[in-house]
Amino acid sequence: MMSETVGGPSRPIRVLSWSERTEPESLYPAGINGVVAQILAEAGHDFETRVTDLADPDQGVSEADLEWADVLVWFSHLKHRQVEDATLERILRHVQQRGMGFLPLHSSLDSRPFQELLGHPGRIAGWREDEKPSHVWVVQKDHPIAAGLGDGFVIPAEEMYAEPFNIPPPDELVFISSFAGGEVFRSGCCWYRGAGRMFFFQPGHETYPVYYQAEVRRAVMNGVRWCSGR
């Protein structure tokens, strides 16, 4: 009989890939949630993915979908406050009590699930859309999320995020990013919340092709696997 536990080793990791779908279709025609599904599909049979968005029934995170999922990947940008209380409660319960992993991407630091799971506002000092490079430095080389990424990598065009970043200290810090103006940012942060794991990954501005870059795709895949507990 196949295991039905979160991240059970005898079946693929089940991933619910969600977006509010405000990202431009000219760059991400399938949405960032669709790109995440493509990333995981490239990994073969290790992952099984469902793609949902804010316009779907139950805002794309129904009880049935969350019960199915080992990991919820979340991208939001402009509609953070449209996530309803009931939706938020479902997500928190599945992370904290059942052990579902949660992976918020980029501007999802302003999302309700991210802020509620941390108990902090998640605000940053500033940002800048200048299309200049970002250097993502690996600061914990033996962490599973850093596998295959060496000392780090450069993203040719990225939105700058600046410290201070109003979060509790990460339980594990995997990446720090530096930017053209001299700013630095904790860009790969892990926390344990109740029975669940959470990984925040900063790279991925919606108007730049960040999620098509091989190293970013590898970090997302590694992050999903770590969030599942595998």
C-alpha positions as CSV (number, residue, x, y, z in Angstrom):
1,M,0.0,0.0,0.0
2,M,1.3,3.5,-0.9
3,S,2.0,5.8,2.0
4,E,-0.3,8.8,2.4
5,T,1.8,10.7,4.9
6,V,3.1,14.1,3.9
7,G,6.2,13.6,1.8
8,G,5.8,9.8,2.1
9,P,8.8,8.1,0.5
10,S,6.8,5.6,-1.6
11,R,5.1,8.1,-3.9
12,P,5.8,11.3,-5.8
13,I,5.9,14.6,-3.8
14,R,2.6,16.2,-4.3
15,V,2.8,19.9,-5.1
16,L,0.0,22.5,-5.3
17,S,1.4,25.3,-7.4
18,W,-0.6,28.5,-6.8
19,S,-0.5,32.1,-8.2
20,E,-2.8,35.1,-8.1
21,R,-2.2,35.4,-11.8
22,T,-1.3,39.0,-12.1
23,E,2.1,38.2,-13.7
24,P,2.3,39.3,-17.4
25,E,1.2,36.6,-19.8
26,S,3.7,38.0,-22.4
27,L,6.5,36.6,-20.2
28,Y,4.7,33.9,-18.3
29,P,1.9,32.7,-20.5
30,A,1.2,29.8,-18.2
31,G,1.6,31.9,-15.1
32,I,4.4,31.5,-12.6
33,N,2.4,28.7,-11.1
34,G,2.6,27.0,-14.5
35,V,6.4,27.6,-14.7
36,V,6.8,26.0,-11.3
37,A,4.9,23.0,-12.6
38,Q,7.2,22.8,-15.6
39,I,10.3,23.0,-13.4
40,L,9.0,20.0,-11.4
41,A,7.9,18.1,-14.5
42,E,11.5,18.3,-15.7
43,A,12.5,16.3,-12.6
44,G,10.7,13.3,-13.9
45,H,8.6,11.1,-11.6
46,D,9.7,12.6,-8.3
47,F,6.8,15.2,-8.3
48,E,3.1,15.3,-9.0
49,T,1.7,18.8,-9.5
50,R,-1.6,20.6,-9.5
51,V,-1.8,24.2,-10.8
52,T,-4.4,26.6,-9.3
53,D,-5.0,30.3,-8.9
54,L,-6.9,32.9,-6.9
55,A,-9.9,32.7,-9.3
56,D,-10.5,29.0,-8.8
57,P,-13.1,27.7,-6.3
58,D,-12.1,28.2,-2.7
59,Q,-9.4,30.6,-4.0
60,G,-7.5,27.7,-5.5
61,V,-6.7,26.2,-2.1
62,S,-9.6,24.0,-1.2
63,E,-9.6,21.6,1.7
64,A,-9.3,18.7,-0.8
65,D,-6.3,20.2,-2.6
66,L,-4.5,21.0,0.6
67,E,-5.2,17.6,2.0
68,W,-3.7,16.1,-1.2
69,A,-0.6,18.4,-1.2
70,D,2.7,17.8,0.5
71,V,3.9,21.3,-0.5
72,L,2.1,24.5,-1.4
73,V,4.2,26.9,-3.7
74,W,2.8,30.4,-3.5
75,F,3.2,33.5,-5.8
76,S,1.4,36.7,-5.0
77,H,2.1,40.3,-5.8
78,L,-0.9,42.7,-6.0
79,K,-3.8,40.8,-4.4
80,H,-2.4,39.7,-1.0
81,R,-5.3,41.2,0.9
82,Q,-7.9,39.4,-1.3
83,V,-7.0,36.1,0.4
84,E,-9.9,35.4,2.7
85,D,-9.7,34.5,6.4
86,A,-11.1,31.0,5.7
87,T,-8.5,30.4,3.0
88,L,-5.7,31.6,5.4
89,E,-7.0,29.3,8.2
90,R,-6.9,26.3,5.9
91,I,-3.3,26.9,4.9
92,L,-2.1,27.5,8.4
93,R,-3.8,24.4,9.7
94,H,-2.3,22.2,7.0
95,V,1.2,23.6,7.6
96,Q,1.3,23.7,11.4
97,Q,-0.8,20.6,12.2
98,R,-0.5,18.2,9.2
99,G,3.1,19.1,8.1
100,M,2.4,20.5,4.6
101,G,5.4,22.5,3.4
102,F,5.0,26.1,2.3
103,L,7.2,27.8,-0.3
104,P,6.5,31.5,-0.9
105,L,8.2,33.2,-3.8
106,H,9.6,36.7,-4.2
107,S,6.8,39.3,-3.4
108,S,4.9,36.7,-1.5
109,L,6.7,38.1,1.5
110,D,3.7,40.5,1.7
111,S,1.2,37.6,1.6
112,R,-1.1,36.7,4.5
113,P,0.1,33.1,4.9
114,F,3.8,34.1,5.0
115,Q,3.2,36.9,7.6
116,E,0.9,34.8,9.8
117,L,3.2,31.8,9.8
118,L,6.1,34.0,10.9
119,G,4.1,36.2,13.2
120,H,6.0,39.2,11.7
121,P,5.0,41.7,9.0
122,G,7.7,40.6,6.6
123,R,8.3,44.1,5.4
124,I,11.5,45.2,3.6
125,A,13.4,48.5,3.6
126,G,12.9,49.1,-0.1
127,W,13.1,47.8,-3.6
128,R,14.2,49.0,-7.0
129,E,13.3,47.7,-10.5
130,D,16.5,48.6,-12.4
131,E,17.0,45.4,-14.4
132,K,20.6,45.1,-13.0
133,P,22.3,41.9,-11.9
134,S,21.8,40.2,-8.5
135,H,24.4,37.8,-7.1
136,V,22.9,35.0,-5.1
137,W,25.5,33.7,-2.7
138,V,25.3,30.2,-1.1
139,V,26.0,30.6,2.6
140,Q,25.3,27.1,3.7
141,K,26.8,24.8,1.1
142,D,25.8,21.6,2.8
143,H,22.1,22.5,2.9
144,P,19.9,20.3,0.6
145,I,18.4,23.4,-1.0
146,A,22.0,24.5,-2.1
147,A,22.7,21.2,-3.9
148,G,24.2,21.6,-7.3
149,L,24.6,25.4,-6.9
150,G,28.3,25.7,-5.9
151,D,29.2,29.1,-4.4
152,G,26.2,30.8,-6.0
153,F,25.1,32.3,-9.3
154,V,24.3,35.6,-11.0
155,I,20.8,36.6,-12.1
156,P,21.3,39.0,-15.1
157,A,18.3,41.2,-14.3
158,E,16.4,41.2,-11.0
159,E,14.4,43.5,-8.7
160,M,16.5,44.7,-5.8
161,Y,15.2,44.0,-2.3
162,A,16.9,45.7,0.7
163,E,17.4,44.9,4.3
164,P,16.3,45.3,7.0
165,F,13.8,42.5,6.4
166,N,11.3,42.3,9.2
167,I,11.3,38.6,9.9
168,P,12.3,36.4,12.8
169,P,15.9,35.0,12.4
170,P,15.7,32.1,9.9
171,D,16.2,28.7,11.4
172,E,18.5,28.0,8.5
173,L,19.9,30.6,6.0
174,V,20.8,29.2,2.6
175,F,21.2,32.2,0.3
176,I,22.1,35.9,0.6
177,S,21.8,38.2,-2.4
178,S,23.8,41.3,-3.3
179,F,22.8,44.0,-5.7
180,A,24.3,46.7,-7.9
181,G,23.8,49.5,-5.4
182,G,25.6,47.6,-2.7
183,E,22.4,46.3,-1.0
184,V,22.2,42.8,0.5
185,F,19.2,40.7,1.3
186,R,18.6,37.3,3.0
187,S,17.2,35.7,-0.1
188,G,16.8,32.0,0.9
189,C,15.4,31.5,4.4
190,C,14.1,28.4,6.1
191,W,11.8,28.0,9.2
192,Y,10.1,25.2,11.0
193,R,6.5,26.0,11.9
194,G,4.6,23.4,13.9
195,A,4.8,20.2,12.0
196,G,5.6,22.0,8.7
197,R,8.6,23.5,6.9
198,M,8.7,26.9,5.1
199,F,11.3,28.1,2.6
200,F,11.2,31.8,1.4
201,F,13.0,32.3,-1.9
202,Q,13.4,35.9,-3.0
203,P,14.5,35.7,-6.7
204,G,11.7,36.0,-9.2
205,H,10.4,39.4,-10.2
206,E,7.3,38.9,-12.4
207,T,8.5,41.2,-15.2
208,Y,11.9,39.5,-15.6
209,P,12.6,36.0,-17.0
210,V,14.1,34.8,-13.7
211,Y,12.2,31.5,-13.5
212,Y,13.6,30.4,-16.8
213,Q,17.2,30.4,-15.5
214,A,18.6,27.0,-14.7
215,E,20.1,27.8,-11.3
216,V,16.8,29.4,-10.1
217,R,14.9,26.4,-11.3
218,R,17.3,24.1,-9.5
219,A,16.8,26.2,-6.3
220,V,13.0,26.0,-6.6
221,M,13.1,22.2,-7.1
222,N,15.5,21.7,-4.2
223,G,13.3,24.0,-2.1
224,V,10.1,22.0,-2.8
225,R,11.9,18.8,-2.0
226,W,13.2,20.2,1.3
227,C,9.7,21.6,2.2
228,S,8.3,18.1,1.8
229,G,10.6,16.7,4.3
230,R,12.2,14.3,1.8
